[in-house]
Amino acid sequence: MSNKNRLNEIRGETLNAMARNEMWFKLLLGICGVAEVVGLIIVCWLMNWSDPTHRLIFAVTMLVWVNLFLWIYTLAVRNRVGEQRILRSIEVLADTTNEEEER
């Protein structure tokens, strides 16, 4: 019974750590989104739209920002996949432990 309690403690600690990490990730992702919008507003406000060089710099800036957005989104998806793997391994471990206890 001691092993089962210890295993439940480990599961609980793991799930709490994952929830905490997900909260921080969402908070930082939101801050990044706000910073991007503020940066875009500032660039649009300071830009001289009649100057072709400014328009070119704006286009290049948009290409970089879109690329950064896609990388952040990719990292978010990869993070989610990792969390799902951990949760699935916890479920499999719990099922295996329950089957061994029933024997």
C-alpha positions in Angstrom: 0.0 0.0 0.0 2.9 2.3 0.6 4.1 2.0 -3.0 0.6 2.9 -4.2 0.5 6.0 -2.0 4.0 7.0 -3.2 2.9 6.5 -6.8 -0.2 8.6 -6.3 2.0 11.4 -4.8 4.3 11.3 -7.8 1.4 11.4 -10.1 -0.1 14.4 -8.2 3.2 16.2 -8.2 3.7 15.6 -11.9 0.2 16.9 -12.8 0.6 19.9 -10.5 3.9 20.8 -12.1 2.4 20.4 -15.6 -0.5 22.6 -14.7 1.8 25.3 -13.3 4.0 25.1 -16.4 1.0 25.4 -18.7 -0.2 28.5 -16.8 3.2 30.2 -17.1 3.4 29.2 -20.8 0.0 30.7 -21.5 0.8 33.9 -19.6 4.1 34.4 -21.4 2.5 33.6 -24.8 -0.2 36.2 -24.0 2.5 38.8 -23.1 4.3 38.0 -26.3 1.1 38.5 -28.3 0.5 41.9 -26.6 4.1 43.0 -27.3 3.7 42.0 -31.0 0.5 44.0 -31.4 2.0 47.0 -29.6 5.1 46.8 -31.8 3.0 46.6 -35.0 1.0 49.6 -33.9 4.2 51.6 -33.2 5.7 50.6 -36.6 2.5 51.5 -38.5 2.3 54.9 -36.6 6.0 55.8 -37.2 6.1 54.7 -40.8 6.1 57.1 -43.8 3.8 55.2 -46.2 4.7 57.4 -49.2 8.4 56.3 -48.9 9.2 53.1 -50.8 12.0 52.3 -48.5 9.7 52.4 -45.5 7.2 50.2 -47.3 10.0 47.7 -48.0 11.2 47.7 -44.4 7.6 47.2 -43.3 7.2 44.2 -45.7 10.4 42.6 -44.4 9.4 43.3 -40.8 6.1 41.5 -41.5 7.9 38.5 -42.9 10.0 38.2 -39.8 7.0 38.7 -37.5 5.0 36.1 -39.3 7.9 33.7 -39.1 8.3 34.3 -35.4 4.6 33.8 -34.9 4.8 30.4 -36.7 7.7 29.3 -34.5 5.9 30.3 -31.3 2.8 28.4 -32.5 5.0 25.4 -33.4 6.5 25.4 -29.9 3.1 25.6 -28.4 1.9 22.6 -30.4 5.1 20.7 -29.5 4.6 21.5 -25.8 1.0 20.2 -26.0 2.2 16.9 -27.6 4.7 16.4 -24.9 2.1 17.0 -22.2 -0.2 14.5 -23.9 2.6 11.9 -23.9 3.2 12.4 -20.2 -0.5 12.1 -19.4 -0.8 9.0 -21.5 2.2 7.4 -19.8 0.7 8.2 -16.4 -2.6 6.6 -17.5 -0.8 3.5 -18.7 1.2 3.3 -15.5 -1.9 3.6 -13.4 -3.7 0.9 -15.5 -0.7 -1.4 -15.1 -0.5 -0.8 -11.4 -4.3 -1.5 -11.0 -4.0 -4.7 -13.0 -1.1 -5.9 -10.8 -3.1 -5.1 -7.6 -6.1 -7.1 -8.8 -4.0 -10.3 -9.2 
